[in-house]
Amino acid sequence: MTRPVVTYDELCQLVDGYEELAKAQGLLVRADIAELEITVRTIDATPRRGRILSELAFQIQTQDDKAAPLVGCRAHHPDLGLCRTADLLVVTEDALDGQSDDFAVFGPEVSIAIEVSSADDGHAAPPVYGRMGVPAYAHIDPRNATITVHDGPTRTYKFGDAVRLNDWTIDTSKFPTC
């Protein structure tokens, strides 16, 4: 039995539909696209997660007034058929101003993608972000108080360390743990 051929644009419409349907039922999900398949992940909207994301966005903006942190936005590369929603994407204000796509930010325009662990582990993400042209990815796990940075050689830090993410130094001592 052969699978019907579906286009990337059709998958994008389905992603929007999945997320809207889940939202209408009080659920938070992220629907990602890879290999012409959609994967749906649940999101834990906890105060801890929110505090970490707020602190990250604040520190990045404080250090770089041209940075535009985007919470819960998608990065994609339509030519490769890839899309992933990150907890935090950072782009430049110029890239954001030039953005014509409301669905997602073009992967090569993203400076860093950051995900915070929940019930669904984010470690599967680095190859996808790299394939999209995103130069750096960070995975934050408040359960074991670690940050793993993928931007060449993978480095792991503990909460309390000063962590270098691209051009920014993040003070992780304010990050709450589980």
C-alpha positions in Angstrom: 0.0 0.0 0.0 1.4 3.4 -1.0 1.1 6.5 1.1 -0.6 9.5 -0.5 1.8 12.3 -1.3 1.3 15.4 0.8 3.1 18.7 0.4 4.9 20.6 3.1 2.3 23.4 2.8 -0.5 20.9 3.5 1.4 19.6 6.5 1.8 23.1 7.8 -2.0 23.6 7.6 -2.5 20.3 9.5 0.0 21.4 12.2 -2.0 24.6 12.7 -5.2 22.5 12.9 -3.8 20.0 15.4 -2.6 22.8 17.7 -5.9 24.7 17.4 -7.9 21.5 18.1 -5.8 20.7 21.2 -6.1 24.3 22.4 -9.9 24.2 22.1 -9.8 21.1 24.4 -7.5 22.9 27.0 -4.3 21.0 25.9 -1.0 22.5 25.0 0.8 20.7 22.2 3.5 21.3 19.6 3.2 19.7 16.2 6.5 19.4 14.3 7.3 18.2 10.8 10.1 16.0 9.6 10.4 13.4 6.9 6.9 14.3 5.7 5.4 13.3 9.1 3.9 15.2 11.9 4.9 14.5 15.4 2.8 15.9 18.2 4.4 16.7 21.6 2.6 17.7 24.8 3.8 20.8 26.6 3.9 21.3 30.4 3.0 24.9 31.0 4.4 25.1 34.5 5.4 28.2 36.4 9.0 26.8 36.6 9.2 26.5 32.8 7.8 30.0 32.5 10.3 31.5 34.9 13.2 29.9 33.1 12.0 31.2 29.7 11.3 34.7 31.1 14.7 34.9 32.7 16.4 33.8 29.5 14.6 36.3 27.4 15.3 39.1 29.9 19.0 38.3 30.1 19.4 38.1 26.3 17.5 41.4 25.7 19.5 43.1 28.4 22.7 42.2 26.8 21.6 42.7 23.2 19.0 45.3 22.1 19.0 43.9 18.6 17.9 40.4 19.8 14.3 39.3 19.6 13.5 36.4 21.8 10.4 34.6 20.7 8.6 32.3 23.1 6.8 29.2 21.7 7.6 29.9 18.0 8.4 27.6 15.2 11.6 27.4 13.1 11.3 25.8 9.7 13.0 25.2 6.5 10.3 24.6 3.8 12.8 23.4 1.2 13.8 20.6 3.5 10.3 19.9 4.8 11.4 20.6 8.5 9.6 22.4 11.2 10.0 22.4 15.0 8.5 24.6 17.7 11.0 25.7 20.3 10.3 27.1 23.8 12.5 30.1 22.9 13.9 31.2 19.5 16.2 34.1 19.3 16.5 36.1 16.1 17.7 39.6 15.3 15.1 42.5 15.1 16.2 43.0 11.5 15.4 39.3 10.6 12.1 39.6 12.4 11.2 42.8 10.6 12.0 41.1 7.2 9.9 38.0 8.1 7.0 37.6 5.6 5.9 34.1 6.9 3.4 34.0 9.8 3.7 30.3 10.2 7.4 30.1 11.3 10.8 31.8 11.3 13.2 30.6 8.6 15.8 28.4 10.3 18.9 30.2 9.0 17.5 33.4 10.5 17.5 31.9 14.0 20.5 32.6 16.3 19.6 29.9 18.8 16.8 27.5 19.7 16.2 26.7 23.3 13.9 24.0 24.8 13.1 23.3 28.4 12.4 19.6 29.4 9.0 18.5 30.2 7.4 15.0 30.1 8.8 14.9 26.5 12.5 15.0 26.3 13.9 17.6 23.9 17.3 15.8 23.2 16.0 14.6 19.8 16.0 18.2 18.6 19.6 19.1 17.8 19.9 17.3 14.5 16.7 18.8 13.3 17.7 22.4 14.2 21.2 21.9 12.7 19.6 20.6 9.4 17.5 23.7 9.3 20.5 26.0 9.5 20.1 27.0 13.2 23.7 27.3 14.5 23.0 26.7 18.1 20.6 24.7 20.3 20.3 24.5 24.1 18.4 22.0 26.1 17.5 23.0 29.7 16.5 20.3 32.1 15.3 21.6 35.5 14.8 18.0 36.7 18.5 17.5 36.9 19.5 21.3 36.9 21.5 21.0 33.7 21.9 22.9 30.4 23.3 21.2 27.4 24.6 23.4 24.6 24.9 22.1 21.0 26.9 24.6 18.9 29.9 22.5 17.9 31.3 20.3 20.7 28.4 19.5 23.1 28.9 21.1 26.5 26.8 20.4 29.6 26.6 22.9 32.5 24.9 22.9 35.9 22.5 25.5 37.2 24.5 28.2 38.9 27.1 28.2 36.1 27.6 31.2 33.7 26.7 29.7 30.3 27.8 31.1 27.0 24.9 31.0 24.4 26.2 32.6 21.2 27.0 36.2 22.1 25.3 36.1 25.4 26.4 35.0 28.9 23.5 33.5 30.9 23.5 33.5 34.7 21.7 30.3 35.5 21.7 30.7 39.2 18.1 32.1 39.1 16.8 29.1 37.3 14.4 27.1 39.4 14.8 23.3 39.8 12.3 20.6 40.2 
